[in-house]
């Protein structure tokens, strides 16, 4: 029997080791894939709480101890007012329950941008921070405006004062209804760290209710009035600007004063 050449044995092993190393290295720089959110009409939604204008549902998520929620509200304000709030990267602290800090960072535009935010948590739970990619799109013919917010934790260095949320996916859908706006908010978050699922799930319903009620109030403030939606020639939303502005196609996007 012929004795195998040691170089012949080592060569495929060395190639395999290189492939593994390259794959691991690439994984470090790849964005975290967004989990698939349940659809708005999924049959599994369970109504958990209802107010005069807001309904909150929850649903179990595969391979997670944390539920997703869906909140549906009829807000007594225009879609232009609401979008004026949404384009302000600092507005999170005004309306999102327990948001204590937020700001934009990096390169981006109206349709695709990045934001950083911090959420206060009750003692003794550590505060959480989020690094989010925010994509906005809308159709002039259909009227809806959709915002997708997905965690991209690797886009900023970790702050040791907070627990970084590495999985969070959110959808906002705004639909104009005359002087009112129908808002759908779907979210699933893995808060990371040692928070039991049952505790987070028990608090889910109050967060969107308090936030949406506050959003309606904030959108009525003077600084968020008199904005208009800008569409390009193909009917795609490109910007939200003061009605007096001559900005076109998002080239001169204006941020409401905080």
Residue, then its C-alpha position, 0 to 999 in steps of 0.5 A: x500500500x502506498x503511503x500518502x504524501x504528508x503534503x497532500x494531507x495537509x493541503x486540503x486541511x490548510x484550505x479548509x482552515x483558511x475558508x473557515x477563517x475567512x467566513x468568520x471574518x466576513x461575518x463580523x462585518x455583515x449586518x445583522x439580518x432583520x427578523x421577519x415581523x408578523x404581518x398586520x393580518x396574521x391570524x395569531x394576533x391576540x387583542x390584549x388592551x383597548x382604549x377609545x382609539x388604540x388597540x394593542x395585540x400580541x403574538x408569540x414569535x418563533x424561537x423567542x421568549x419575547x412576544x411581538x406587539x401590534x398597536x393600531x390607532x386613529x390619531x387626531x392629527x394629519x399625516x404631515x404633522x406626524x411625519x414632521x415629528x418622524x423626521x426629527x431625529x431627536x423627537x424620540x424623547x418627546x413621544x416614545x415611552x422611556x426614550x431618554x436620548x436620541x440623535x442621528x449619526x453617519x451618512x444618510x438621507x430621508x429614505x435611508x438613515x441611522x439613529x442612536x437612542x437610549x431607553x430608560x429601564x426600571x431599577x435594577x435593570x440596566x438601560x438599553x441602547x439602540x443603533x437603528x437603520x431607518x428606511x422610509x418610503x411612501x407612494x403618492x397614489x396609495x397614500x401610505x407611508x411606511x417606516x422600517x426600523x432595524x437594529x444594526x448594533x455593529x454600526x457604533x462602538x459599544x457603550x459600557x454604560x448600557x446593554x446594546x440591543x442587537x435584535x429589534x425590528x419595527x414597522x410604522x404604517x401611516x395612512x391618511x384618513x382626512x384630517x386624521x391618520x391611522x397608525x399601525x405599529x408592529x415591533x419585536x425586540x430581543x432586549x438582550x441581557x437577563x430580563x425574563x420574557x414574562x416580565x417584558x411581555x407583561x409590559x408590552x401593551x402599555x408602551x405603545x398606548x402611552x407612546x401613541x397618545x403622546x405622539x398625537x399630542x406632540x404632533x399638534x405642537x406649533x413647530x410640527x405644523x405647516x409641513x408638506x410631503x414631497x414626491x418625485x416624478x414617479x410618485x415616490x416620497x422623497x422628503x417632508x419639508x415646511x410648506x413655505x420651503x422650495x426644497x425638491x426631492x429631499x435635497x434640502x430636508x428641514x428638521x423641526x426645531x427641538 
